[in-house]
Amino acid sequence: MSHHHHCCHHGHAHHHHQHKDYATANKEHFTAQLSDFDNPKYTELARRAAAAMRKQYAFDEESTVLMDFACGAGHISRQLAPHTKSIVGVDITQAAVDLYNQRVLNQGIPPEEMRAVCVELKGEEGELGGLKFDVIICSMSYHHFESVEGITRTLSFFLKPGGALLVLDILNTLEGTQDTSGTGKTLFDEKFHHIVAHTSGFKEDQIRSMYEGAGLTCSMFDTMKARYHGQDRTFFLAKGTKAAS
Ligand SMILES: C[S@@+](CC[C@H](N)C(=O)[O-])C[C@H]1O[C@@H](n2cnc3c(N)ncnc32)[C@H](O)[C@@H]1O
C-alpha cells in the first residue's frame, strides 16, 4: 500500500506499477469483461434505474430524443426504448457499442430509432451530427469518470433548452467529509480502483455544484437502496435541468 502512495504523492514517473488513465483502463476492463454486462446483478439494477428515471422525467414515445451516455450493452436503453422516439447510446468501449448495436439489429429496430456510437465527446459543434437531446441519462458510470465536472459540462452542451440530465450513481454514505482518501474506506473493492476514479461515490452537495458548474439547475435528488457487488448500497438519482432559452 505505501509504495502506491509513495509514487502518487511525489508525482514523478511511475516506475513501480503502470498507471493508466481511467478512460484507457475502463476500455480495457469493459472489453475484457463484456459478458459482465448481462450479469443479473447489473441488469436488475438497470431495470430499477430505468423505472426511477421514468418517474422523474415524462418520457414521450412520440417526441423524446434520448442520449444514454456510457450506455454499455444498452440495458437501460432497452428499458426506455418503448417510451422514446429515438435513442443514441454513447460509450468509449467499442466492444460494448458493438454488442449494443448487434442487439438493436437482432430486435429489428432501425438504427434511426436506436443506435450506439463509440466516441469520446468533447462538447463541440458538429459532434453527433449536431443532434441535441431532450434528456440525457447516465447510469452507474459517473464513478468511472476522472472529471465528472468536465463530463457534465459536455453533456449539458448536448441538451436542448429545457432539457434534462439524469445521473444515477452511488451515494457517499461513508462518515466524515467528502475527502475520505485518508481513511482508507471506500465503497469499491480494491481490485476495481484502477477503473473507479470516485471510490467513495458522491455526496449530494458535490452533485449539486457539479450541475451548477455546467449551467444546470438541480431540481431533484432522490435516493434508493439496492444490492450491489453483494453489498447494500444507497444510490442517488439526480436531475439537472437546462434553462428553457
Ligand atoms: C458499469 S458500466 C454501465 C453501463 C450502463 N450504463 C448500465 O447501467 O448498464 C460503465 C460504462 O461506462 C463506460 N465508460 C467508462 N468511462 C467512460 C468515459 N470516460 N466516457 C464514456 N463512457 C465511459 C464503460 O465503457 C462502460 O460501458
The ligand as an SDF file (V2000), in Angstrom:
LIG
                    3D

 27 29  0  0  0  0  0  0  0  0999 V2000
  -20.7630   -0.0730  -15.2010 C   0  0  0  0  0  0  0  0  0  0  0  0
  -20.9250    0.2150  -16.9450 S   0  0  0  0  0  0  0  0  0  0  0  0
  -22.5810    0.8830  -17.0140 C   0  0  0  0  0  0  0  0  0  0  0  0
  -23.2530    0.6000  -18.3180 C   0  0  0  0  0  0  0  0  0  0  0  0
  -24.7240    1.0630  -18.4300 C   0  0  0  0  0  0  0  0  0  0  0  0
  -24.8850    2.4970  -18.1660 N   0  0  0  0  0  0  0  0  0  0  0  0
  -25.6030    0.2720  -17.4900 C   0  0  0  0  0  0  0  0  0  0  0  0
  -26.0610    0.8280  -16.4900 O   0  0  0  0  0  0  0  0  0  0  0  0
  -25.8360   -0.9220  -17.7650 O   0  0  0  0  0  0  0  0  0  0  0  0
  -19.8710    1.6290  -17.1880 C   0  0  0  0  0  0  0  0  0  0  0  0
  -19.7060    2.0490  -18.6520 C   0  0  0  0  0  0  0  0  0  0  0  0
  -19.0220    3.3150  -18.6800 O   0  0  0  0  0  0  0  0  0  0  0  0
  -18.2060    3.3500  -19.8290 C   0  0  0  0  0  0  0  0  0  0  0  0
  -17.2340    4.4260  -19.6240 N   0  0  0  0  0  0  0  0  0  0  0  0
  -16.2220    4.4780  -18.7350 C   0  0  0  0  0  0  0  0  0  0  0  0
  -15.5600    5.6470  -18.8250 N   0  0  0  0  0  0  0  0  0  0  0  0
  -16.1690    6.3600  -19.8050 C   0  0  0  0  0  0  0  0  0  0  0  0
  -15.9630    7.6560  -20.3810 C   0  0  0  0  0  0  0  0  0  0  0  0
  -14.9760    8.4490  -19.9550 N   0  0  0  0  0  0  0  0  0  0  0  0
  -16.7990    8.0640  -21.3580 N   0  0  0  0  0  0  0  0  0  0  0  0
  -17.8000    7.2720  -21.8030 C   0  0  0  0  0  0  0  0  0  0  0  0
  -18.0400    6.0390  -21.3110 N   0  0  0  0  0  0  0  0  0  0  0  0
  -17.2400    5.5940  -20.3260 C   0  0  0  0  0  0  0  0  0  0  0  0
  -17.6430    1.9440  -19.8960 C   0  0  0  0  0  0  0  0  0  0  0  0
  -17.1350    1.6410  -21.1720 O   0  0  0  0  0  0  0  0  0  0  0  0
  -18.8620    1.1170  -19.5010 C   0  0  0  0  0  0  0  0  0  0  0  0
  -19.5990    0.7120  -20.6400 O   0  0  0  0  0  0  0  0  0  0  0  0
  1  2  1  0
  2  3  1  0
  2 10  1  0
  3  4  1  0
  4  5  1  0
  5  6  1  0
  5  7  1  0
  7  8  2  0
  7  9  1  0
 10 11  1  0
 11 12  1  0
 11 26  1  0
 12 13  1  0
 13 14  1  0
 13 24  1  0
 14 15  1  0
 14 23  1  0
 15 16  2  0
 16 17  1  0
 17 18  1  0
 17 23  2  0
 18 19  1  0
 18 20  2  0
 20 21  1  0
 21 22  2  0
 22 23  1  0
 24 25  1  0
 24 26  1  0
 26 27  1  0
M  CHG  2   2   1   9  -1
M  END
$$$$
